[in-house]
Amino acid sequence: MTPTPKDATREIRMQVMWNRLISVVEEQALTLLRTAFSTSVREAGDLSAGVFDPQGRMLAQAVTGTPGHVNTMAEAVLHFIAEIGRERMLPGDTYVTNDPWKGTGHLHDITMVSPSFLGDQLVGFFACTAHVVDVGGRGFGADGKSVYEEGIQIPIMKFAESGRVNHDLVQIIRANVREPNQVVGDFYSLAACNDVGHRRLIEMMQEIGLTSLDDLGEFIFTRTRAATLDRIAALPKGAWSNELLTDGYDQPVRLAATVEIADGAVNVDFTGSDPVSRWGINVPIIYTKAYACYALKCVVAPDIPNNWASLDLFTISSPVNILNAERPAPVSVRHVIGHLVPDLVLGALAKALPGKVLAEGSGALWNIHISARPQTGQDGRRAEILMFNSGGMGARPGLDGLSATAFPSGVMTMPIEATEQTGPIVVWRKELRPDSAGDGEYRGGLGQVIEIEAADGHQFEFSAMFDRIGHPPRGRNGGADGKPGSAMLDDGTVMRPKGWQQVPAGRRLVLNLPGGGGYGDPAARSDAARKNDRTRGYITEDGK
């Protein structure tokens, strides 16, 4: 049937409003970026922001944000609605939690949800998430034996009611964290983020003459769902499995996944993965689902908007195991295993879609939490410092891998100048690591070399959250593995890949981040590409 001029006009009008809605959530996210106290948010963009309909279904997300935050937030809003109850929601409210099983998988992420009212009518919700520098307890690390050791737990509750902040909650937070000004500042930044989104949405609705988002939501969901179903219909049908070994905490951990593609749906099942760990590397299913869905979307529908309708077609199943850890399992560094889920899922998809999936990369961010303090008898300052560092991505079919790039999390790097301002440390070196990439027709991305020392008169201990040291990223289709990572002192002392450790005064911590796996037969790499690698210093004369 040929569309009528009226149908075409409505289509254009709805598309314009959809774009306007995306601009609303972009401004929402920028507010958080510009007002956040923590460098992980302000400099690295470790956040998410989105708008939801009154049923809690995500309509649109900001471009800025990690899959682990955005996709968990898409489910978390439903928990907020269930816990608070519609009858207790008031204009000016803001709700908060860091519950790992109802938020984003660990206590360091604060999620806030705010109802948006047009007059007395609830028209939607705004939600946002950010990683804060400290939540008390043992600090950001894998050493806890249960979630109760890992920091303060905030159940879903009101941060503000009718615009009035819950100062009792603020005082409890201040008394339980090491950096109260930063953490409380970030709470207010999150609340402001949602408030800006709400005000821009109401302005948009009043300008256009909307009394609800129902029609716009139906337009967004029907088109997104239809487009995603078309992509799934074009996929081969069947089931494909993959396994991946990770370093774990004190022994390797086996991850397993089976991707099943059927008519109108794709399911990922994690049966066969190792049991729940006694260390804080476990992953709540909400976070596993977030990164499994991200991997599927990267291959199946990368250009289709990420919202409730597209995510709803991807399902996750798993028995209780390290990828479906139940309370009160320790989960503080759930991102290490969680960031390897995309490589696990993509490995299965590569069997279904040969020649279309990139090689394995470093995966997990090489996060390091540094607790710096003055040496005995010295004047100085104490500080908690968080750095995000990235190894190399795997090579892609037809393209070399990206170097020092945070895939799958997508966070940005933290400038050294900003990091050194937060505490008494000196970063002597942060550069690409030659010869770290896996060889292939297409080369993997390079890792980094990073050297850190305490400032004069100070010393520090750090929480290691590293992987791919004992199990490097694997190449694909004949490509070579990337070079594994390492953590050591400048005198050669080998440090553990996970857990809190001391760096003696005067010593430097040296981190060698892993490179990505190569793609395709190395013999097929062009002479021009190899010459370019040597000219740029990516490969030395001693390297291949």
Secondary structure, DSSP 4 states (H G I P E B T S, - for coil): -PPPHHHHHHHHHHHHHHHHHHHHHHHHHHHHHHH-SSHHHHTT--EEEEEE-TTS-EEEE-SSS-HHHHHHHHHHHHHHHHHH-GGG--TT-EEEE--TTTTTSSTTEEEEEEEEEETTEEEEEEEEEEE-S--STT-SSS--SSGGGS-----SEEEEETTEE-HHHHHHHHHH-S-HHHHHHHHHHHHHHHHHHHHHHHHHHHHHT-S-SHHHHHHHHHHHHHHHHHHHHTSPPEEEEEEEEE--SSS-EEEEEEEEEETTEEEEE-TTPPPPPSSTT---HHHHHHHHHHHHHHHH-TTS--SHHHHTTEEEE--SSTTSPPTTS--TTHHHHHTTHHHHHHHHHHHHSTTSSPPP---S--EEEEEEEEPTT-----EEEEE----PPPPBTTBPPPSS--TTT-PPPPPHHHHHHHSSEEEEEEEE-TT-SPPSSBPPPP-EEEEEEEPTTEEEEEEEE--SSSSPPPPBTTPPPPPPPEEEETTSPBPPSEEEEEE-TT--EEEEPPPPPPBS-GGGS-HHHHHHHHHTTSS-TT--
